[in-house]
Amino acid sequence: MIGPITMTKRLAWLILIATVPLLSCTPARPAQELTQGAQLTQFSVIGALMVGRYDGVATLAEVLRAGDFGLGTLDQLDGELIILDGQAYQVPAEGDVRTVGDERTTPFAVVLPFAPTATIPCPAAESLVALESALDQTIENRNRFAAIRLDGLARSITVRSVPKQVDGPGKPLGEAARSQTVWTRKNVVGTFVGVRSPRWAGGVTVPGYHWHFLSRDLSFGGHVLDCDLDEGIARYQVVSNWVVKLDPSEGFDHANLDQDFSHDLKRVESTRGSDQSAQPR
């Protein structure tokens, strides 16, 4: 049973809320009208990761030129990549949060210049599924992309990171994810970095919601598997333009991407994927 939230955590949450500029609880006009010029840029396709293509296809300098908000992974699947306020962070399998330089590369990332068009309070949600369902009630543009920044206080959050693949390319993502590390932390203040992609985009990107998390003190983060949200503020941006930059290598041209990855992708993205129990941190 989760214990009471400490006064320190509550104070940290109140300070965090005070720093979030509240635009309004509902957008003044349809979000898609406000974001016609916005562009979500994706580097490579999710199918390439699924078949084990983990070599970097773009430097983080290139990625950051395309946006200051997003998520992905690093070369050789070396942990989770979080891009927040123009800074790139890595959460490797060891669990610590590191800033990463522009010279590092990524085999898959999704970013945009974040310019939210609406701010909404998020009600308490006992699971990630419940949180996403609540957001869907407000962000109704199901056939467009959406970027969501959620600053909040989680009663509990479970995240993961996958270890760097040192044996070379070829091990499918579903197999690599079996050795992932999973952690649970209670009563943590931080930021959820999320991208919601329409279902029709499945096969090229992660359909539905994709979340990474970074604690406010930069000590904890990863790919979100589940959460129990106490309260939060979400800012979101609906995006009409989606650009995919394909891997320029010859190996990409010969990779077998003409497969249905939906079952394995769902398991990799939303479950623990290993026999290890979540470790508290």
C-alpha positions in Angstrom: 0.0 0.0 0.0 1.3 3.4 -1.0 2.1 5.6 2.0 1.1 9.3 2.4 2.8 11.8 0.2 5.5 13.6 2.1 5.3 17.3 2.7 8.6 17.7 0.7 7.0 16.0 -2.3 3.8 18.0 -2.0 5.8 21.3 -1.8 7.9 20.3 -4.8 4.6 19.7 -6.7 3.2 23.0 -5.8 6.4 24.7 -6.9 6.3 22.8 -10.2 2.7 23.9 -10.8 3.6 27.5 -10.1 6.2 27.4 -12.9 3.8 26.0 -15.5 2.2 28.8 -17.5 -1.5 28.0 -17.6 -2.9 28.9 -21.0 -6.5 27.9 -20.5 -8.5 24.7 -19.6 -9.8 24.5 -23.2 -8.3 25.8 -26.4 -9.7 29.1 -27.7 -10.2 27.5 -31.2 -9.6 24.0 -32.6 -6.1 22.9 -31.9 -5.6 21.7 -35.5 -6.2 25.3 -36.7 -3.4 26.6 -34.4 -0.8 24.0 -35.4 -1.0 23.8 -39.2 2.6 24.9 -39.4 3.9 22.5 -36.7 5.9 19.5 -37.8 6.7 16.2 -36.1 10.0 14.8 -37.4 10.7 11.1 -37.0 14.1 9.5 -37.6 13.8 6.1 -39.2 10.9 3.7 -38.7 9.8 1.5 -35.8 10.0 -1.6 -38.0 13.8 -1.1 -38.3 14.2 -1.3 -34.5 11.9 -4.3 -34.4 14.3 -6.3 -36.7 17.4 -5.2 -34.8 18.7 -2.2 -36.7 20.2 -0.3 -33.8 22.9 1.7 -35.6 22.5 5.5 -35.3 20.9 7.2 -38.4 21.2 10.8 -37.2 23.2 12.8 -34.6 21.5 14.4 -31.7 22.6 17.7 -33.2 20.4 16.9 -36.2 17.6 15.8 -33.9 17.7 18.9 -31.8 17.6 21.1 -34.9 14.2 19.4 -35.6 12.7 19.9 -32.2 13.2 20.6 -28.5 10.7 17.9 -27.2 10.5 14.2 -27.9 11.7 10.7 -27.3 13.5 7.7 -28.7 16.6 5.7 -28.0 20.3 5.9 -28.6 22.7 4.0 -30.9 22.9 0.3 -30.2 19.7 0.6 -28.2 21.7 2.2 -25.4 18.9 3.2 -23.0 15.9 5.6 -23.3 16.2 9.0 -24.9 14.2 11.9 -23.5 14.3 15.4 -25.1 12.9 18.1 -22.8 13.3 21.8 -23.1 16.0 21.4 -25.8 18.2 19.1 -23.6 18.8 15.4 -24.5 18.8 12.9 -21.6 19.7 9.3 -21.5 18.5 6.7 -19.1 20.7 3.6 -19.5 19.9 0.2 -18.1 21.9 1.1 -15.0 19.1 3.5 -14.1 20.9 6.8 -13.7 20.0 9.9 -15.8 22.7 11.4 -18.0 22.9 14.4 -20.3 24.2 13.4 -23.7 26.2 15.4 -26.2 25.3 16.4 -29.7 27.7 13.9 -31.2 25.7 10.8 -30.0 23.5 9.2 -32.6 20.0 7.7 -32.5 18.5 4.8 -34.5 14.9 6.1 -33.8 13.6 9.4 -32.4 10.4 11.5 -32.7 10.7 15.3 -32.0 9.1 18.6 -32.6 9.4 22.3 -31.6 6.9 22.1 -28.7 4.4 25.0 -28.7 1.4 23.8 -26.8 -2.0 25.2 -27.7 -4.0 24.2 -24.6 -3.4 23.4 -21.0 -5.7 21.1 -19.0 -5.7 19.8 -15.4 -5.3 16.0 -15.3 -7.5 14.1 -12.9 -6.1 11.4 -10.7 -5.6 8.2 -12.7 -4.8 4.8 -11.1 -3.1 3.5 -14.2 -1.6 4.5 -17.5 -4.6 3.2 -19.4 -6.9 5.4 -17.3 -4.7 8.4 -17.8 -4.7 7.9 -21.6 -8.4 7.4 -21.6 -8.9 10.7 -19.7 -6.6 12.5 -22.2 -8.5 11.1 -25.1 -11.7 12.8 -23.8 -10.0 16.1 -24.4 -7.6 15.5 -27.3 -10.2 14.3 -29.8 -8.1 14.6 -33.0 -7.5 10.9 -33.2 -6.3 10.9 -36.8 -3.6 13.5 -36.2 -0.5 13.4 -34.1 -0.3 15.0 -30.6 2.6 15.9 -28.3 1.8 16.0 -24.6 3.8 17.3 -21.8 2.4 16.3 -18.4 4.0 17.8 -15.2 2.7 16.0 -12.2 3.0 14.0 -9.0 2.8 10.2 -9.3 1.9 8.1 -6.4 3.7 5.3 -8.2 5.4 5.0 -11.6 7.0 2.0 -13.2 9.6 2.6 -16.0 12.1 0.5 -17.9 15.3 0.8 -19.9 16.9 -1.7 -22.3 20.6 -2.5 -22.1 23.0 -1.5 -24.8 23.3 -4.2 -27.5 27.0 -5.1 -27.7 26.8 -8.2 -29.8 26.1 -6.4 -33.0 22.9 -5.8 -34.9 20.3 -8.5 -35.7 18.8 -9.3 -32.3 15.1 -8.4 -32.7 13.8 -5.7 -30.3 11.3 -8.2 -28.7 14.3 -10.4 -27.8 16.5 -7.6 -26.6 13.7 -6.2 -24.4 13.7 -9.5 -22.4 16.8 -8.3 -20.6 15.4 -4.8 -19.8 15.6 -3.4 -16.3 12.3 -2.3 -14.6 12.0 0.1 -11.7 9.1 1.4 -9.6 9.3 4.6 -7.6 6.7 6.1 -5.3 5.6 9.7 -4.8 7.8 11.3 -7.5 7.4 14.7 -9.1 8.4 14.9 -12.7 7.5 15.3 -16.4 5.9 12.8 -18.8 7.0 13.3 -22.3 4.4 11.8 -24.6 3.6 11.4 -28.3 0.2 10.1 -29.4 0.3 8.7 -33.0 -2.9 7.8 -34.9 -3.6 4.1 -35.4 -3.2 4.4 -39.1 0.5 5.2 -38.7 1.2 1.8 -37.1 4.0 -0.1 -38.8 5.9 3.2 -39.3 5.8 4.5 -35.8 4.4 3.5 -32.4 0.6 3.7 -32.7 -1.2 5.3 -29.8 0.6 6.8 -26.8 4.3 6.5 -26.3 5.6 7.9 -22.9 9.0 8.6 -21.4 9.4 10.1 -17.9 12.0 12.3 -16.2 11.9 13.2 -12.5 12.3 16.8 -11.6 15.5 16.2 -9.7 16.9 14.4 -12.8 17.6 11.2 -10.8 15.1 8.9 -12.3 13.4 8.2 -15.6 12.7 5.8 -18.4 10.1 4.4 -20.7 6.8 4.4 -18.8 5.1 1.0 -18.3 2.5 2.1 -15.8 1.7 4.9 -13.3 -0.7 6.0 -10.6 -1.1 9.7 -11.1 -2.1 11.8 -8.1 -2.5 15.1 -10.0 -1.0 16.9 -12.9 -1.2 19.6 -15.6 -1.0 18.6 -19.2 -0.1 20.9 -22.1 -0.6 19.5 -25.6 -0.2 20.3 -29.2 -2.0 18.7 -32.1 0.2 18.3 -35.2 -0.9 17.9 -38.8 2.6 17.6 -40.5 4.6 14.4 -40.1 8.0 14.0 -41.7 9.9 10.7 -41.7 13.7 10.7 -42.4 14.6 7.2 -43.5 17.9 5.5 -42.6 20.2 6.3 -45.5 22.2 3.1 -45.3 22.2 0.2 -47.8 21.4 -2.2 -45.0 18.1 -0.4 -44.4 17.3 -1.0 -48.1 17.6 -4.7 -47.7 16.0 -5.1 -44.3 12.8 -7.2 -44.1 10.4 -4.5 -42.9 7.3 -5.9 -44.7 6.1 -7.7 -41.6 3.2 -7.2 -39.1 5.0 -6.0 -36.0 1.9 -5.1 -34.1 1.8 -8.0 -31.6 5.5 -7.8 -30.7 5.5 -4.0 -30.6 2.5 -3.9 -28.2 4.3 -6.3 -25.9 7.6 -4.4 -26.0 6.0 -1.0 -25.5 3.4 -1.8 -22.8 4.5 -4.7 -20.7 7.5 -5.5 -18.6 8.7 -8.1 -21.1 10.9 -10.0 -18.7 10.6 -12.3 -15.7 12.3 -9.7 -13.5 10.1 -8.0 -11.0 10.1 -4.2 -10.8 12.9 -2.9 -8.5 12.2 0.0 -6.2 14.4 3.1 -6.6 
